[in-house]
Amino acid sequence: MTDVPRPLRVAALQPRTFEAGDHARAWESLLARVDQSIEGHALLVLPEAAIPGWALLSRDAVAALALPPEDVWLSALAERSHRTRCAIAAGLVRRDADGALRNELVLFGPDGRELAHAGERTASGWFSRGRGPAVAEIGGLRIGLIVGRDLARRDLTRGLAGVHLLIAAAAPRDAGRVPGAEASLESALLAARAALLGAWAIAGGKSGSEGGLLRYAGSAGVIDPAGQWSVRAPADGPGIVSAEIDIDAAPGPALDFAMLPASDTTAATREPVRGQVAAVAFDPLPSAVKSTERLRTLVHAAVASGARLVVLPDLAGTEPRAVTATETLPFLKTLSTETGATIFAGLAERADGVTYKTTYAVEGGEVLATHRQSVLDRDERAAGFRAGGQAPSVVHTAHGAVGLLCGAEGLAVAAPAGASVAVWCAGDAAAPVGGTARAIAIEDGVAVVAAGSTSRAGGAFVIDPSGRMLGATPPGEALVATARLP
């Protein structure tokens, strides 16, 4: 990567929205912002549907607008890339000859040539199926391009393994109900995918609304390889964010994707889980006695709120000798008897001289089922854990069919077929737990009850199958998130 400047100076635009009839003014405004911000940067990223500046389109609506040929827009961006030696990535609504619309992302290199374009493969009511993500290279810097709802596809994300930088055309939307009260789905997914790939990520944003139907949440910005925001624009106005990133700090994927287990896709009748559920954010304490007493208090609090299915984190972490099944299972059995709850927890299991990370389902004072974590992240491998040989499975509890996910499995492995709820004992996962749980929910069509650590990337969450947060704990606190599943 000797041809890429270090540090790499990047920028993301956040223009205000225009109505469809104002597409000419939207284009003029966008070009003005590009000209104001491009100097001094090696990469400039424009948001999803920056061209023609309007996302909620139909064939009839496009025909009525009399838009100029796409070459008019693309040549203007290519000329600016060439003149300033700055690469430009821009979201584009592309029109096919038959009138079909595609949601795409095009990348121009610093010489003005079009290097690659990605298209949203996940078809929607507005756009036809596109080609999916793409990979480009500039001076040894591998760049992944991804569009819209493809961020929720783990298979498409895994195909970008090895990139140093992920550019997304997925303008964050407000989650609804109360604007700004919940992190946008697009922002959460992008942070989770950056951490999964171990790559920097950047996305443009929009400020305003379109057609009285869609309000954007701003959030143009840069995310580091751990899935944390380095810089982020607010939602309440147009602007630009700029950052210098250390491209050599991208460690690559935390998981060995070649070792992922084959998912069981056997069709099964789901036993729906209904009622109150709970997830606990927790880190084991240095004192085993204090740790179990604190867990007892949290589980009793969850049950007092009406929950009968309680998910604890992966308590083993990266220390094979810390929280083991031998020491902890008797406590969990007693706790399940005391409370009448079905309890899930990740523990270290020692068998035949090997240590696994294993999720236990405990109900009525007995172990109902176990599942050995089938894929490990780099820290777990370095700690000496061994991966189990079976994909995640379904457990038939007194409350319905539950799919077990243990630790790093939640990042890249499908929830088991036949589960109406995925229980994820996440612990200190290698990606933000909340965003990853939302990705699981959307892709697999299940509710997710995820229990993480108290770290900045952790927390406890209850997510519905649409990716909407029903309950969540704030970062840094050992607390319980509860919600009622319909």
C-alpha positions in Angstrom: 0.0 0.0 0.0 3.0 2.3 -0.6 1.0 4.4 -3.2 -1.7 5.3 -0.7 -1.1 8.4 1.5 -0.6 7.7 5.2 -2.6 8.6 7.2 -5.5 8.4 4.7 -7.6 11.5 4.8 -11.2 10.7 4.0 -14.5 12.7 4.0 -18.2 11.9 4.0 -20.9 14.3 2.8 -24.3 14.8 4.4 -26.4 17.0 2.1 -29.9 18.1 2.8 -32.7 16.4 1.0 -34.8 17.9 -1.8 -38.2 16.9 -3.3 -38.1 15.0 -6.5 -39.2 17.9 -8.6 -36.1 19.8 -7.4 -33.6 17.3 -8.8 -31.8 20.0 -10.8 -31.3 22.1 -7.7 -30.3 19.0 -5.7 -27.6 18.2 -8.2 -26.3 21.8 -8.2 -26.2 21.8 -4.4 -24.4 18.5 -4.3 -21.8 19.6 -6.8 -21.2 22.8 -4.8 -20.7 20.7 -1.6 -18.3 18.4 -3.5 -16.2 21.4 -4.7 -16.2 22.9 -1.2 -14.9 19.7 0.5 -12.8 17.7 -1.9 -9.5 19.5 -1.6 -7.0 17.8 0.8 -8.8 14.4 0.8 -7.8 11.1 -0.8 -11.4 9.8 -0.7 -14.8 11.6 -0.7 -18.0 9.6 -0.1 -21.4 10.7 -1.1 -24.6 9.2 0.3 -27.0 6.6 -1.0 -29.0 7.9 -4.0 -27.0 11.1 -4.0 -27.8 11.1 -7.7 -30.5 12.1 -8.6 -30.9 13.1 -4.9 -34.1 11.2 -4.3 -34.5 7.6 -3.2 -38.3 7.0 -3.1 -38.7 6.5 -6.8 -40.8 4.4 -9.1 -40.6 3.9 -12.9 -43.5 6.3 -13.5 -42.0 8.9 -11.2 -38.7 8.8 -12.9 -40.3 9.1 -16.4 -42.2 12.2 -15.3 -39.0 13.9 -14.1 -37.2 14.1 -17.4 -33.9 13.4 -15.8 -30.7 14.0 -17.8 -28.6 11.1 -19.0 -26.5 9.5 -16.3 -23.3 10.3 -18.1 -24.0 14.0 -17.3 -23.7 13.3 -13.6 -21.0 10.6 -13.8 -18.7 12.6 -16.0 -18.9 15.6 -13.7 -17.7 13.5 -10.8 -15.0 11.7 -12.8 -13.6 15.1 -13.9 -13.4 16.3 -10.3 -11.7 13.0 -9.2 -9.1 13.4 -12.0 -8.5 17.1 -11.4 -8.1 16.9 -7.6 -6.6 13.3 -7.5 -9.3 12.4 -5.0 -11.3 9.2 -5.3 -15.1 9.7 -5.2 -17.7 7.1 -4.2 -21.3 8.1 -4.9 -24.7 6.5 -4.4 -26.7 6.4 -7.7 -30.2 5.4 -8.7 -29.4 3.8 -12.1 -32.1 3.4 -14.8 -32.0 0.3 -17.0 -33.2 0.4 -20.6 -36.4 -1.3 -19.7 -37.1 1.3 -17.0 -36.1 -0.8 -14.0 -34.3 1.2 -11.2 -31.3 -0.1 -9.4 -29.7 1.2 -6.2 -26.0 1.4 -6.8 -22.7 2.7 -5.6 -20.0 3.8 -8.1 -16.3 4.4 -7.3 -14.1 6.7 -9.3 -10.3 6.4 -8.8 -8.0 9.4 -8.4 -7.4 9.3 -12.1 -11.1 9.8 -12.8 -11.7 6.2 -14.1 -14.6 4.2 -12.9 -13.1 1.4 -10.8 -16.1 -0.5 -9.7 -19.8 -0.3 -8.9 -21.9 -2.3 -6.5 -25.7 -2.8 -6.7 -28.2 -3.7 -3.9 -28.8 -7.4 -4.5 -31.7 -7.5 -2.0 -34.6 -6.4 -4.1 -37.1 -4.0 -2.6 -40.4 -2.3 -3.5 -38.5 0.5 -5.2 -35.4 -1.2 -6.7 -34.8 -4.2 -8.9 -32.1 -6.8 -7.9 -28.6 -5.6 -8.4 -25.2 -7.3 -8.7 -24.3 -7.2 -5.1 -21.1 -5.9 -3.4 -17.9 -5.2 -5.2 -14.2 -4.9 -4.4 -11.8 -2.3 -5.9 -8.1 -1.5 -5.3 -6.3 1.8 -5.2 -2.6 1.6 -4.8 -2.8 -1.6 -2.8 -5.7 -0.4 -0.7 -8.5 -2.9 -1.0 -11.9 -1.3 -0.8 -15.3 -3.0 -0.4 -18.5 -1.5 -1.8 -21.9 -2.4 -0.4 -25.4 -1.0 -0.9 -28.5 -0.6 1.2 -30.0 -3.7 2.7 -27.1 -5.9 1.6 -25.6 -4.9 4.9 -28.0 -7.3 6.6 -26.7 -10.2 4.5 -23.9 -12.1 6.3 -23.0 -14.1 3.2 -22.5 -10.9 1.1 -20.5 -9.3 3.9 -18.2 -12.4 4.2 -17.5 -12.1 0.5 -15.7 -8.8 1.3 -13.1 -10.4 3.6 -9.7 -8.9 3.2 -10.7 -5.3 2.4 -9.1 -2.5 4.4 -12.0 -0.1 3.9 -15.7 -0.7 3.5 -17.8 2.0 1.8 -21.5 1.8 2.2 -24.3 3.5 0.3 -26.9 3.1 3.1 -28.1 6.5 4.3 -29.2 6.1 7.9 -32.9 6.5 8.5 -34.7 7.4 11.7 -36.0 4.3 13.4 -39.5 5.7 13.8 -41.7 6.4 16.8 -39.6 9.1 18.3 -36.9 10.4 15.9 -33.4 10.0 17.3 -34.6 7.8 20.2 -33.0 4.7 18.7 -29.9 4.2 16.7 -30.6 3.8 13.0 -30.7 0.3 11.7 -28.2 1.3 8.9 -25.7 2.7 11.4 -26.0 -0.3 13.6 -25.5 -2.7 10.8 -22.5 -0.8 9.3 -20.7 -0.8 12.7 -21.3 -4.6 13.1 -20.0 -5.3 9.6 -16.9 -3.2 10.0 -16.0 -5.2 13.1 -16.8 -8.5 11.4 -14.4 -7.6 8.6 -11.9 -5.9 10.8 -11.9 -3.0 8.4 -12.5 0.7 8.5 -16.0 1.8 7.3 -17.4 5.1 5.9 -20.8 6.2 4.8 -22.4 9.4 3.7 -25.7 10.6 5.2 -28.6 12.8 4.5 -30.4 15.5 6.5 -34.2 15.9 6.1 -37.0 13.9 4.7 -38.4 12.6 1.4 -42.0 12.5 0.2 -43.5 12.9 3.7 -42.6 9.2 4.2 -38.9 8.9 5.1 -36.8 10.9 7.5 -33.0 10.5 7.5 -30.9 10.3 10.6 -27.8 12.1 9.4 -24.8 10.0 10.7 -22.4 10.5 7.9 -19.1 9.3 9.4 -16.2 6.9 9.8 -16.2 3.7 11.9 -13.0 2.0 13.1 -12.2 -1.7 12.7 -13.6 -2.4 16.2 -17.0 -1.1 15.1 -16.8 2.2 17.0 -17.5 5.6 15.5 -14.4 7.7 14.9 -16.4 10.7 13.7 -20.1 11.1 13.1 -22.3 13.9 11.8 -25.4 14.9 13.8 -28.9 14.4 12.4 -30.1 18.0 12.5 -28.4 19.5 9.5 -26.2 19.2 6.4 -22.5 19.0 6.6 -19.3 17.1 6.1 -17.2 14.9 8.3 -13.4 14.5 7.8 -11.0 12.1 9.4 -7.5 10.7 9.0 -7.4 6.9 9.3 -4.5 4.5 9.8 -5.2 1.9 7.1 -2.6 -0.4 8.6 -4.7 -0.6 11.7 -7.3 -2.8 9.9 -6.6 -6.3 11.3 -8.8 -8.2 9.0 -11.7 -10.6 10.0 -11.9 -11.8 13.6 -13.2 -15.1 12.4 -11.8 -17.7 10.0 -14.7 -17.8 7.6 -13.4 -21.0 6.0 -14.1 -22.8 9.3 -17.8 -21.8 9.5 -20.1 -24.8 10.0 -22.8 -25.6 7.4 -26.1 -24.4 8.6 -29.1 -26.7 9.1 -31.8 -25.4 6.7 -34.2 -28.2 7.4 -37.7 -26.8 7.4 -39.5 -27.2 10.7 -42.7 -25.9 12.4 -41.8 -23.1 14.8 -43.1 -23.2 18.3 -43.5 -19.5 18.9 -42.0 -18.0 22.1 -44.4 -15.5 23.6 -44.4 -13.5 26.7 -41.7 -11.6 28.7 -38.1 -12.4 28.0 -34.9 -11.0 29.5 -31.2 -10.5 28.6 -28.5 -9.7 31.2 -25.5 -7.5 30.5 -22.7 -8.7 32.9 -19.0 -9.2 33.4 -17.8 -11.9 35.8 -16.4 -10.4 39.0 -12.9 -11.3 40.5 -14.7 -13.0 43.4 -16.7 -16.1 42.3 -19.0 -15.6 45.3 -19.8 -12.0 44.5 -20.2 -12.9 40.8 -22.8 -15.5 41.5 -24.7 -13.4 44.0 -24.8 -10.5 41.5 -26.1 -12.9 38.9 -28.7 -14.2 41.3 -29.9 -10.7 42.0 -30.2 -9.9 38.2 -32.0 -13.1 37.3 -34.5 -12.6 40.2 -35.0 -9.0 39.0 -35.8 -10.3 35.5 -38.2 -12.9 36.8 -39.9 -10.3 39.0 -40.6 -8.3 35.8 -42.4 -11.3 34.4 -39.6 -12.9 32.3 -39.5 -16.7 32.2 -36.7 -17.0 29.7 -33.5 -15.3 30.8 -30.3 -15.1 28.8 -26.9 -14.6 30.4 -23.7 -13.7 28.5 -20.8 -15.9 27.5 -19.2 -15.9 30.9 -16.0 -17.6 29.9 -14.6 -14.8 27.7 -11.0 -15.5 26.7 -10.0 -17.3 29.9 -10.4 -21.0 29.8 -10.0 -21.3 33.6 -12.4 -18.5 34.6 -16.0 -19.5 34.6 -16.3 -23.2 34.0 -19.3 -25.5 33.8 -18.0 -27.7 36.6 -18.2 -24.8 39.1 -21.2 -22.8 37.7 -23.8 -25.3 36.5 -24.9 -26.3 40.0 -25.6 -22.6 40.7 -27.6 -22.2 37.5 -29.6 -25.4 38.2 -30.5 -24.1 41.7 -31.3 -20.7 40.2 -33.6 -22.1 37.6 -35.4 -24.1 40.4 -35.7 -21.0 42.6 -37.1 -18.8 39.9 -38.9 -21.2 37.6 -37.1 -19.6 34.6 -35.3 -21.2 31.7 -31.7 -19.9 31.9 -29.1 -19.8 29.1 -25.4 -19.1 29.7 -22.1 -19.6 28.0 -19.4 -21.4 30.1 -16.0 -23.0 29.7 -16.4 -26.8 29.3 -13.5 -29.1 29.8 -13.7 -32.6 28.3 -10.9 -35.1 27.5 -8.2 -32.5 27.9 -9.9 -30.0 25.6 -11.7 -26.8 26.6 -14.8 -25.7 24.7 -17.0 -22.6 24.9 -20.4 -24.1 25.5 -23.9 -22.7 25.9 -26.1 -24.4 28.4 -29.9 -24.3 28.6 -31.1 -25.0 32.1 -34.7 -25.6 33.0 -36.4 -27.0 36.1 -33.1 -27.6 37.8 -31.7 -29.7 34.9 -29.6 -29.2 31.9 -32.0 -29.2 29.0 -29.5 -28.9 26.2 -25.9 -27.9 25.4 -24.1 -26.5 22.3 -20.4 -26.1 21.8 -19.4 -22.9 20.0 -18.6 -23.9 16.5 -16.5 -20.9 15.4 -14.0 -18.9 17.4 -12.6 -15.4 17.0 -8.8 -14.8 17.0 -8.6 -14.1 20.8 -10.5 -17.2 21.7 -8.3 -19.3 19.4 -5.2 -17.7 21.0 -6.5 -18.5 24.4 -6.6 -22.2 23.6 -10.3 -22.9 23.2 -11.4 -25.7 20.7 -14.3 -25.2 18.3 -17.2 -27.6 18.5 -18.1 -29.6 15.4 -21.8 -28.9 15.2 -23.8 -26.0 13.8 -26.1 -24.2 16.3 -29.3 -26.2 17.1 -32.8 -25.7 18.3 -33.9 -26.4 21.9 -37.5 -27.1 22.6 -38.1 -25.3 25.9 -41.3 -25.0 28.0 -41.7 -21.6 26.3 -41.2 -22.6 22.7 -38.5 -23.4 20.1 -35.3 -21.5 20.8 -32.1 -21.4 18.7 -28.8 -21.3 20.5 -26.0 -19.1 19.4 -22.7 -19.0 21.4 -20.1 -16.2 21.4 -18.6 -15.5 18.0 -21.3 -17.6 16.2 -23.6 -14.6 16.3 -21.3 -12.7 14.0 -21.5 -14.9 11.0 -23.6 -18.1 11.6 -27.3 -18.4 10.8 -29.8 -18.8 13.6 -31.0 -22.5 13.5 -34.0 -23.2 11.2 -37.2 -23.8 13.2 -36.5 -21.3 16.0 -38.8 -18.4 16.6 -36.3 -16.8 18.9 -32.5 -16.8 18.7 -30.8 -16.8 22.1 -27.3 -15.3 21.8 -24.9 -15.6 24.8 -22.6 -13.0 23.2 -20.4 -11.9 26.0 -17.5 -9.7 24.9 -18.1 -10.4 21.2 -15.7 -9.2 18.5 -18.4 -6.9 17.1 -21.0 -4.6 18.6 -23.7 -6.8 20.1 -26.7 -4.6 19.4 -26.0 -4.1 15.7 -25.1 -7.7 15.2 -28.3 -8.8 16.9 -30.3 -6.6 14.6 -28.6 -8.2 11.6 -29.4 -11.7 12.9 -33.1 -10.7 13.3 -33.5 -9.2 9.9 -31.7 -11.9 7.9 -33.1 -14.9 9.8 -36.6 -13.5 10.5 -36.4 -14.3 14.2 -36.6 -12.3 17.5 -33.2 -12.1 19.2 -32.4 -12.1 22.9 -28.7 -11.2 23.2 -26.6 -10.9 26.3 -23.3 -9.2 26.1 -20.6 -7.8 28.4 -20.7 -4.3 29.9 -18.1 -3.0 27.5 -18.8 -0.2 25.1 -19.6 -2.7 22.3 -21.6 -4.9 24.7 -25.0 -4.6 26.4 -28.2 -6.7 26.5 -30.9 -6.5 23.8 -34.3 -7.8 22.9 -34.9 -7.4 19.1 -38.0 -8.2 17.1 -37.7 -9.9 13.7 -37.7 -6.5 11.8 -34.6 -5.4 13.7 -36.5 -3.0 16.0 -35.2 -2.8 19.5 -37.7 -3.8 22.1 -35.4 -3.5 25.1 -31.8 -2.5 25.7 -29.3 -1.7 28.5 -27.0 1.3 28.4 -23.2 0.6 27.9 -21.1 0.1 30.9 -23.7 -1.2 33.4 -24.7 -4.7 34.6 -28.4 -4.5 34.0 -31.3 -6.4 32.6 -33.2 -5.7 29.4 -36.7 -7.1 29.3 -39.5 -7.0 26.6 -42.6 -8.9 25.7 -42.6 -10.9 22.5 -46.0 -11.0 20.8 
